[in-house]
Each structure stands twice: as structure tokens, then as C-alpha cells.
Amino acid sequence: MKPHLKQWRQRMLFGIFAWGLLFLLIFIYFTDSN
């Protein structure tokens, strides 16, 4: 396995985690305001 591919995979997983967290925060914000 190439180290470059492993690094890209870790970065992609981190990006998905960050977007998921952001989406969750926005969801909580909208449900809390209503």
C-alpha cells in the first residue's frame, strides 16, 4: 500500500467527519430554535 494513498484516505475520512459534525451542529441549531 502506498503511503500517499493512506494519507489521502485519512484526509478524506477527516473531511467526512468534519462535514458530519458541521451538519449535526446545524441540525441541532435549527431544531433547538423551533
mmCIF file as Biopython writes it, N, C-alpha, C and O atoms, coordinates in Angstrom:
data_model
#
loop_
_atom_site.group_PDB
_atom_site.id
_atom_site.type_symbol
_atom_site.label_atom_id
_atom_site.label_alt_id
_atom_site.label_comp_id
_atom_site.label_asym_id
_atom_site.label_entity_id
_atom_site.label_seq_id
_atom_site.pdbx_PDB_ins_code
_atom_site.Cartn_x
_atom_site.Cartn_y
_atom_site.Cartn_z
_atom_site.occupancy
_atom_site.B_iso_or_equiv
_atom_site.auth_seq_id
_atom_site.auth_asym_id
_atom_site.pdbx_PDB_model_num
ATOM 1   N N  . MET A ? 1  ? 0.845   -1.198 0.000  1.0 0.0 1  A 1 
ATOM 2   C CA . MET A ? 1  ? 0.000   0.000  0.000  1.0 0.0 1  A 1 
ATOM 3   C C  . MET A ? 1  ? 0.880   1.248  0.000  1.0 0.0 1  A 1 
ATOM 4   O O  . MET A ? 1  ? 1.821   1.358  0.787  1.0 0.0 1  A 1 
ATOM 5   N N  . LYS A ? 2  ? 0.568   2.169  -0.876 1.0 0.0 2  A 1 
ATOM 6   C CA . LYS A ? 2  ? 1.370   3.391  -0.966 1.0 0.0 2  A 1 
ATOM 7   C C  . LYS A ? 2  ? 1.056   4.338  0.196  1.0 0.0 2  A 1 
ATOM 8   O O  . LYS A ? 2  ? -0.101  4.466  0.595  1.0 0.0 2  A 1 
ATOM 9   N N  . PRO A ? 3  ? 2.074   4.995  0.734  1.0 0.0 3  A 1 
ATOM 10  C CA . PRO A ? 3  ? 1.858   5.939  1.845  1.0 0.0 3  A 1 
ATOM 11  C C  . PRO A ? 3  ? 1.028   7.143  1.419  1.0 0.0 3  A 1 
ATOM 12  O O  . PRO A ? 3  ? 0.307   7.726  2.228  1.0 0.0 3  A 1 
ATOM 13  N N  . HIS A ? 4  ? 1.134   7.513  0.133  1.0 0.0 4  A 1 
ATOM 14  C CA . HIS A ? 4  ? 0.365   8.661  -0.363 1.0 0.0 4  A 1 
ATOM 15  C C  . HIS A ? 4  ? -1.130  8.345  -0.343 1.0 0.0 4  A 1 
ATOM 16  O O  . HIS A ? 4  ? -1.949  9.194  0.009  1.0 0.0 4  A 1 
ATOM 17  N N  . LEU A ? 5  ? -1.475  7.119  -0.723 1.0 0.0 5  A 1 
ATOM 18  C CA . LEU A ? 5  ? -2.878  6.702  -0.749 1.0 0.0 5  A 1 
ATOM 19  C C  . LEU A ? 5  ? -3.438  6.650  0.668  1.0 0.0 5  A 1 
ATOM 20  O O  . LEU A ? 5  ? -4.592  7.005  0.910  1.0 0.0 5  A 1 
ATOM 21  N N  . LYS A ? 6  ? -2.589  6.195  1.609  1.0 0.0 6  A 1 
ATOM 22  C CA . LYS A ? 6  ? -3.018  6.114  3.000  1.0 0.0 6  A 1 
ATOM 23  C C  . LYS A ? 6  ? -3.275  7.510  3.568  1.0 0.0 6  A 1 
ATOM 24  O O  . LYS A ? 6  ? -4.234  7.725  4.309  1.0 0.0 6  A 1 
ATOM 25  N N  . GLN A ? 7  ? -2.410  8.445  3.211  1.0 0.0 7  A 1 
ATOM 26  C CA . GLN A ? 7  ? -2.561  9.821  3.699  1.0 0.0 7  A 1 
ATOM 27  C C  . GLN A ? 7  ? -3.832  10.441 3.119  1.0 0.0 7  A 1 
ATOM 28  O O  . GLN A ? 7  ? -4.563  11.142 3.819  1.0 0.0 7  A 1 
ATOM 29  N N  . TRP A ? 8  ? -4.092  10.176 1.825  1.0 0.0 8  A 1 
ATOM 30  C CA . TRP A ? 8  ? -5.288  10.714 1.176  1.0 0.0 8  A 1 
ATOM 31  C C  . TRP A ? 8  ? -6.543  10.135 1.813  1.0 0.0 8  A 1 
ATOM 32  O O  . TRP A ? 8  ? -7.553  10.821 1.968  1.0 0.0 8  A 1 
ATOM 33  N N  . ARG A ? 9  ? -6.459  8.854  2.180  1.0 0.0 9  A 1 
ATOM 34  C CA . ARG A ? 9  ? -7.611  8.200  2.790  1.0 0.0 9  A 1 
ATOM 35  C C  . ARG A ? 9  ? -7.894  8.786  4.176  1.0 0.0 9  A 1 
ATOM 36  O O  . ARG A ? 9  ? -9.051  8.994  4.541  1.0 0.0 9  A 1 
ATOM 37  N N  . GLN A ? 10 ? -6.845  9.047  4.937  1.0 0.0 10 A 1 
ATOM 38  C CA . GLN A ? 10 ? -7.029  9.646  6.264  1.0 0.0 10 A 1 
ATOM 39  C C  . GLN A ? 10 ? -7.612  11.040 6.135  1.0 0.0 10 A 1 
ATOM 40  O O  . GLN A ? 10 ? -8.475  11.438 6.918  1.0 0.0 10 A 1 
ATOM 41  N N  . ARG A ? 11 ? -7.132  11.785 5.134  1.0 0.0 11 A 1 
ATOM 42  C CA . ARG A ? 11 ? -7.633  13.148 4.924  1.0 0.0 11 A 1 
ATOM 43  C C  . ARG A ? 11 ? -9.104  13.123 4.517  1.0 0.0 11 A 1 
ATOM 44  O O  . ARG A ? 11 ? -9.882  13.977 4.942  1.0 0.0 11 A 1 
ATOM 45  N N  . MET A ? 12 ? -9.485  12.146 3.695  1.0 0.0 12 A 1 
ATOM 46  C CA . MET A ? 12 ? -10.868 12.035 3.244  1.0 0.0 12 A 1 
ATOM 47  C C  . MET A ? 12 ? -11.782 11.684 4.427  1.0 0.0 12 A 1 
ATOM 48  O O  . MET A ? 12 ? -12.879 12.229 4.559  1.0 0.0 12 A 1 
ATOM 49  N N  . LEU A ? 13 ? -11.313 10.767 5.285  1.0 0.0 13 A 1 
ATOM 50  C CA . LEU A ? 13 ? -12.103 10.392 6.454  1.0 0.0 13 A 1 
ATOM 51  C C  . LEU A ? 13 ? -12.272 11.576 7.391  1.0 0.0 13 A 1 
ATOM 52  O O  . LEU A ? 13 ? -13.341 11.767 7.971  1.0 0.0 13 A 1 
ATOM 53  N N  . PHE A ? 14 ? -11.218 12.374 7.541  1.0 0.0 14 A 1 
ATOM 54  C CA . PHE A ? 14 ? -11.292 13.556 8.402  1.0 0.0 14 A 1 
ATOM 55  C C  . PHE A ? 14 ? -12.265 14.575 7.819  1.0 0.0 14 A 1 
ATOM 56  O O  . PHE A ? 14 ? -12.999 15.232 8.557  1.0 0.0 14 A 1 
ATOM 57  N N  . GLY A ? 15 ? -12.268 14.704 6.496  1.0 0.0 15 A 1 
ATOM 58  C CA . GLY A ? 15 ? -13.178 15.641 5.841  1.0 0.0 15 A 1 
ATOM 59  C C  . GLY A ? 15 ? -14.632 15.229 6.022  1.0 0.0 15 A 1 
ATOM 60  O O  . GLY A ? 15 ? -15.497 16.067 6.277  1.0 0.0 15 A 1 
ATOM 61  N N  . ILE A ? 16 ? -14.895 13.937 5.888  1.0 0.0 16 A 1 
ATOM 62  C CA . ILE A ? 16 ? -16.254 13.422 6.083  1.0 0.0 16 A 1 
ATOM 63  C C  . ILE A ? 16 ? -16.692 13.631 7.532  1.0 0.0 16 A 1 
ATOM 64  O O  . ILE A ? 16 ? -17.839 13.990 7.798  1.0 0.0 16 A 1 
ATOM 65  N N  . PHE A ? 17 ? -15.762 13.402 8.466  1.0 0.0 17 A 1 
ATOM 66  C CA . PHE A ? 17 ? -16.067 13.589 9.890  1.0 0.0 17 A 1 
ATOM 67  C C  . PHE A ? 17 ? -16.376 15.049 10.191 1.0 0.0 17 A 1 
ATOM 68  O O  . PHE A ? 17 ? -17.293 15.352 10.954 1.0 0.0 17 A 1 
ATOM 69  N N  . ALA A ? 18 ? -15.602 15.957 9.585  1.0 0.0 18 A 1 
ATOM 70  C CA . ALA A ? 18 ? -15.802 17.394 9.810  1.0 0.0 18 A 1 
ATOM 71  C C  . ALA A ? 18 ? -17.152 17.849 9.249  1.0 0.0 18 A 1 
ATOM 72  O O  . ALA A ? 18 ? -17.871 18.613 9.893  1.0 0.0 18 A 1 
ATOM 73  N N  . TRP A ? 19 ? -17.492 17.375 8.039  1.0 0.0 19 A 1 
ATOM 74  C CA . TRP A ? 19 ? -18.772 17.751 7.428  1.0 0.0 19 A 1 
ATOM 75  C C  . TRP A ? 19 ? -19.941 17.180 8.225  1.0 0.0 19 A 1 
ATOM 76  O O  . TRP A ? 19 ? -20.974 17.830 8.383  1.0 0.0 19 A 1 
ATOM 77  N N  . GLY A ? 20 ? -19.765 15.958 8.727  1.0 0.0 20 A 1 
ATOM 78  C CA . GLY A ? 20 ? -20.816 15.331 9.523  1.0 0.0 20 A 1 
ATOM 79  C C  . GLY A ? 20 ? -21.056 16.093 10.813 1.0 0.0 20 A 1 
ATOM 80  O O  . GLY A ? 20 ? -22.197 16.271 11.240 1.0 0.0 20 A 1 
ATOM 81  N N  . LEU A ? 21 ? -19.966 16.543 11.433 1.0 0.0 21 A 1 
ATOM 82  C CA . LEU A ? 21 ? -20.078 17.306 12.677 1.0 0.0 21 A 1 
ATOM 83  C C  . LEU A ? 21 ? -20.749 18.648 12.418 1.0 0.0 21 A 1 
ATOM 84  O O  . LEU A ? 21 ? -21.583 19.096 13.204 1.0 0.0 21 A 1 
ATOM 85  N N  . LEU A ? 22 ? -20.379 19.285 11.311 1.0 0.0 22 A 1 
ATOM 86  C CA . LEU A ? 22 ? -20.967 20.579 10.958 1.0 0.0 22 A 1 
ATOM 87  C C  . LEU A ? 22 ? -22.464 20.428 10.679 1.0 0.0 22 A 1 
ATOM 88  O O  . LEU A ? 22 ? -23.269 21.250 11.117 1.0 0.0 22 A 1 
ATOM 89  N N  . PHE A ? 23 ? -22.830 19.374 9.948  1.0 0.0 23 A 1 
ATOM 90  C CA . PHE A ? 23 ? -24.230 19.118 9.635  1.0 0.0 23 A 1 
ATOM 91  C C  . PHE A ? 23 ? -25.031 18.855 10.909 1.0 0.0 23 A 1 
ATOM 92  O O  . PHE A ? 23 ? -26.172 19.296 11.044 1.0 0.0 23 A 1 
ATOM 93  N N  . LEU A ? 24 ? -24.408 18.124 11.846 1.0 0.0 24 A 1 
ATOM 94  C CA . LEU A ? 24 ? -25.075 17.818 13.108 1.0 0.0 24 A 1 
ATOM 95  C C  . LEU A ? 24 ? -25.300 19.087 13.920 1.0 0.0 24 A 1 
ATOM 96  O O  . LEU A ? 24 ? -26.362 19.259 14.519 1.0 0.0 24 A 1 
ATOM 97  N N  . LEU A ? 25 ? -24.314 19.972 13.945 1.0 0.0 25 A 1 
ATOM 98  C CA . LEU A ? 25 ? -24.445 21.232 14.681 1.0 0.0 25 A 1 
ATOM 99  C C  . LEU A ? 25 ? -25.544 22.103 14.088 1.0 0.0 25 A 1 
ATOM 100 O O  . LEU A ? 25 ? -26.322 22.711 14.823 1.0 0.0 25 A 1 
ATOM 101 N N  . ILE A ? 26 ? -25.613 22.167 12.755 1.0 0.0 26 A 1 
ATOM 102 C CA . ILE A ? 26 ? -26.655 22.955 12.089 1.0 0.0 26 A 1 
ATOM 103 C C  . ILE A ? 26 ? -28.032 22.346 12.364 1.0 0.0 26 A 1 
ATOM 104 O O  . ILE A ? 26 ? -29.004 23.068 12.585 1.0 0.0 26 A 1 
ATOM 105 N N  . PHE A ? 27 ? -28.108 21.014 12.349 1.0 0.0 27 A 1 
ATOM 106 C CA . PHE A ? 27 ? -29.373 20.325 12.615 1.0 0.0 27 A 1 
ATOM 107 C C  . PHE A ? 27 ? -29.855 20.610 14.035 1.0 0.0 27 A 1 
ATOM 108 O O  . PHE A ? 27 ? -31.035 20.883 14.253 1.0 0.0 27 A 1 
ATOM 109 N N  . ILE A ? 28 ? -28.936 20.546 14.999 1.0 0.0 28 A 1 
ATOM 110 C CA . ILE A ? 28 ? -29.280 20.825 16.402 1.0 0.0 28 A 1 
ATOM 111 C C  . ILE A ? 28 ? -29.695 22.285 16.556 1.0 0.0 28 A 1 
ATOM 112 O O  . ILE A ? 28 ? -30.623 22.594 17.304 1.0 0.0 28 A 1 
ATOM 113 N N  . TYR A ? 29 ? -29.011 23.179 15.852 1.0 0.0 29 A 1 
ATOM 114 C CA . TYR A ? 29 ? -29.314 24.612 15.949 1.0 0.0 29 A 1 
ATOM 115 C C  . TYR A ? 29 ? -30.728 24.915 15.445 1.0 0.0 29 A 1 
ATOM 116 O O  . TYR A ? 29 ? -31.471 25.665 16.077 1.0 0.0 29 A 1 
ATOM 117 N N  . PHE A ? 30 ? -31.091 24.324 14.302 1.0 0.0 30 A 1 
ATOM 118 C CA . PHE A ? 30 ? -32.414 24.579 13.731 1.0 0.0 30 A 1 
ATOM 119 C C  . PHE A ? 30 ? -33.526 23.927 14.547 1.0 0.0 30 A 1 
ATOM 120 O O  . PHE A ? 30 ? -34.607 24.500 14.683 1.0 0.0 30 A 1 
ATOM 121 N N  . THR A ? 31 ? -33.276 22.733 15.091 1.0 0.0 31 A 1 
ATOM 122 C CA . THR A ? 31 ? -34.311 22.058 15.879 1.0 0.0 31 A 1 
ATOM 123 C C  . THR A ? 31 ? -34.462 22.722 17.241 1.0 0.0 31 A 1 
ATOM 124 O O  . THR A ? 31 ? -35.535 22.671 17.841 1.0 0.0 31 A 1 
ATOM 125 N N  . ASP A ? 32 ? -33.397 23.344 17.730 1.0 0.0 32 A 1 
ATOM 126 C CA . ASP A ? 32 ? -33.445 23.999 19.037 1.0 0.0 32 A 1 
ATOM 127 C C  . ASP A ? 32 ? -34.165 25.344 18.950 1.0 0.0 32 A 1 
ATOM 128 O O  . ASP A ? 32 ? -34.817 25.765 19.905 1.0 0.0 32 A 1 
ATOM 129 N N  . SER A ? 33 ? -34.046 26.015 17.805 1.0 0.0 33 A 1 
ATOM 130 C CA . SER A ? 33 ? -34.655 27.339 17.651 1.0 0.0 33 A 1 
ATOM 131 C C  . SER A ? 33 ? -36.164 27.236 17.434 1.0 0.0 33 A 1 
ATOM 132 O O  . SER A ? 33 ? -36.904 28.162 17.766 1.0 0.0 33 A 1 
ATOM 133 N N  . ASN A ? 34 ? -36.618 26.116 16.880 1.0 0.0 34 A 1 
ATOM 134 C CA . ASN A ? 34 ? -38.053 25.974 16.609 1.0 0.0 34 A 1 
ATOM 135 C C  . ASN A ? 34 ? -38.842 25.482 17.816 1.0 0.0 34 A 1 
ATOM 136 O O  . ASN A ? 34 ? -40.059 25.317 17.732 1.0 0.0 34 A 1 
#
